[in-house]
Amino acid sequence: MPCAELDRIGLDFLPDVGIACEGPVRSILLISRRPFAEIRRLAVDSSSRTSVALVRILLAERYGCKPQITPLAPTLEAMLRENDAALIIGDPALRLDPTTLPFETLDLGAEWVEWSGLPMVFAVWAGKSKFLTAEAADAFRRSYEWGRDHVDEMVARAAAERGFSAQLARDYFTKFIKYPLGPKHLAGLALFRKLVLAMDRDSVTV
């Protein structure tokens, strides 16, 4: 469950494992033709509400801007054709090399951690409280442990099926993405949820 949806839908979540970062996440990039404080039109890949909420929060808090948001297919050239900046997430972001782009680029995982001092949690395993039993928590924890112990298989499969280099796949699974959640991750999640709720209230008020 994307974390931006937890309060809208009203679900609880398992607190031990999720999808988080403690620095750069690599798969969520803000790419801009202008300085970030001057972004007025932002194209987003709307397949992740959490990433869209995160970029809106960081642009407002860090750069004092609230751009007009336009959902578009995740093709950088098309997104930047009539917009100042683009939010690229997932595989399309991983296929870009930020160091070679002729644009301003932010890794939103790194930006959140630098601004908040806390990890960013993007997704959790969620459901109605009565179903989030100790047995369910144990099953998800054991699933994570299996993946951790079979990372070589995951790297080989991701590289073969999605066309990534083995090094990028390994870095993504073992360096950029963090799965066990601790007190700092939960504090970061609580802050993010608070900011999303405030942003949603402001949108309704306006």
C-alpha positions in Angstrom: 0.0 0.0 0.0 1.5 3.4 -0.9 1.9 5.3 2.3 0.1 8.4 1.0 -3.1 6.2 0.8 -3.1 4.9 4.4 -5.2 7.6 5.9 -7.4 8.2 2.9 -8.5 4.6 2.9 -8.3 4.1 6.7 -6.0 1.1 7.0 -3.5 -0.1 9.5 -0.2 -1.6 8.6 2.5 -4.1 9.6 5.3 -2.1 11.3 8.2 -4.5 10.8 8.8 -4.5 7.1 8.1 -2.1 4.2 9.8 -0.3 1.3 11.9 2.6 2.5 15.2 4.4 2.0 17.7 6.0 4.3 19.3 8.2 1.6 19.2 8.1 -2.2 16.5 5.9 -3.6 17.5 6.2 -7.2 14.1 5.3 -8.6 12.3 8.6 -7.8 13.8 11.6 -9.7 12.8 15.2 -10.1 14.3 16.5 -13.3 14.0 20.2 -14.1 14.9 22.6 -16.9 14.8 25.5 -14.3 16.0 26.0 -10.7 13.7 24.1 -8.4 12.4 27.2 -6.8 11.2 28.4 -10.2 9.2 25.4 -11.2 5.7 26.4 -12.2 4.5 23.5 -14.3 5.4 19.9 -13.2 4.6 16.8 -15.2 4.3 13.6 -13.1 3.9 9.9 -13.6 0.8 9.5 -11.5 1.3 5.7 -11.0 2.5 6.5 -7.4 0.5 8.9 -5.3 3.2 8.7 -2.6 5.9 10.0 -5.0 3.6 12.8 -6.2 2.8 13.8 -2.6 6.5 13.7 -1.7 7.6 15.9 -4.5 4.8 18.4 -3.7 5.8 18.4 0.0 9.5 18.9 -0.7 9.0 21.6 -3.3 6.8 23.5 -0.9 9.0 23.0 2.2 12.4 23.3 0.6 11.9 25.6 -2.3 8.7 27.5 -1.6 6.9 26.6 -4.8 3.6 24.9 -5.5 3.6 24.1 -9.2 0.7 23.1 -11.4 0.6 19.3 -11.7 0.0 17.5 -15.0 -0.1 13.6 -15.2 1.7 12.3 -18.3 3.2 9.1 -19.5 6.7 8.7 -18.1 8.8 9.8 -21.1 11.2 12.6 -20.2 11.3 14.4 -23.5 7.6 14.6 -23.8 7.1 15.6 -20.1 9.6 18.5 -20.5 8.2 19.7 -23.8 5.6 22.0 -22.2 6.6 21.7 -18.5 9.4 23.0 -16.4 10.1 19.7 -14.7 9.2 16.0 -14.6 8.8 13.5 -11.9 10.1 10.1 -13.1 9.7 7.0 -11.0 10.3 3.3 -11.1 11.9 1.5 -14.1 12.0 4.7 -16.3 14.0 6.5 -13.6 16.4 3.6 -13.2 17.0 3.6 -16.9 18.2 7.2 -16.7 21.7 8.2 -15.5 21.2 11.5 -13.5 24.9 12.3 -13.9 24.6 12.6 -17.7 21.4 14.6 -17.9 21.7 18.3 -19.0 19.1 19.3 -16.3 18.8 19.9 -12.6 18.1 16.6 -10.9 17.0 15.7 -7.4 16.8 12.2 -5.9 13.7 12.6 -3.7 14.8 9.9 -1.2 18.0 11.8 -0.5 16.2 15.1 -0.4 13.6 13.9 2.2 16.3 12.4 4.4 18.4 15.6 4.2 15.4 17.8 5.0 13.7 15.7 7.7 16.6 13.9 9.2 14.5 10.7 9.0 14.2 7.8 6.6 11.4 7.8 4.0 8.9 5.0 3.9 7.2 4.6 0.5 5.0 1.6 1.0 3.9 -0.8 3.7 1.9 -4.0 3.9 -1.5 -2.8 5.0 -5.0 -4.0 5.8 -7.8 -4.0 8.3 -6.5 -4.3 11.9 -8.2 -7.6 12.6 -6.3 -9.3 9.7 -2.9 -8.0 10.7 -2.2 -10.8 13.1 1.1 -12.0 14.5 0.9 -14.8 12.0 0.6 -12.4 9.1 3.4 -10.3 10.4 5.6 -13.4 10.7 4.8 -14.4 7.1 5.8 -11.1 5.7 9.0 -11.0 7.8 9.9 -14.5 6.6 9.2 -13.4 3.0 11.7 -10.5 3.4 14.3 -12.8 4.9 13.9 -15.2 2.0 14.5 -12.4 -0.5 17.5 -11.2 1.5 19.0 -14.7 1.4 18.3 -15.1 -2.3 19.5 -11.7 -3.6 21.7 -13.2 -6.3 18.6 -14.8 -7.9 16.7 -11.6 -7.7 19.5 -9.6 -9.3 19.9 -12.1 -12.1 16.2 -12.1 -12.8 15.8 -8.3 -12.7 18.8 -7.8 -15.0 17.5 -10.4 -17.5 13.8 -9.4 -17.5 14.1 -5.6 -17.3 17.4 -5.0 -19.1 19.3 -3.5 -16.1 22.9 -4.1 -15.4 23.6 -6.7 -12.7 25.3 -4.0 -10.6 22.4 -1.6 -10.8 20.0 -4.3 -9.8 22.2 -5.4 -6.9 22.6 -1.8 -5.7 18.9 -1.2 -5.9 18.0 -4.3 -3.9 20.8 -4.1 -1.3 21.8 -0.4 -1.1 19.0 2.0 -2.1 15.9 0.1 -0.8 15.6 -0.8 2.9 13.0 -3.3 4.0 13.2 -3.7 7.8 11.5 -0.9 9.6 12.6 0.5 12.9 11.7 3.4 15.2 13.3 6.0 12.9 11.5 4.7 9.9 8.2 4.8 11.7 8.9 8.4 12.8 9.6 9.3 9.2 6.4 7.7 8.1 4.4 9.5 10.8 5.8 12.9 9.7 5.0 12.1 6.0 1.5 11.1 6.8 1.0 14.3 8.9 2.2 16.4 5.9 0.0 14.6 3.4 -3.0 15.1 5.6 -2.2 18.8 5.9 -1.7 19.1 2.2 -5.0 17.4 1.4 -6.8 19.7 3.8 -5.3 22.7 2.2 -6.3 21.4 -1.3 -9.9 21.0 -0.1 -9.9 24.5 1.5 -8.6 26.1 -1.6 
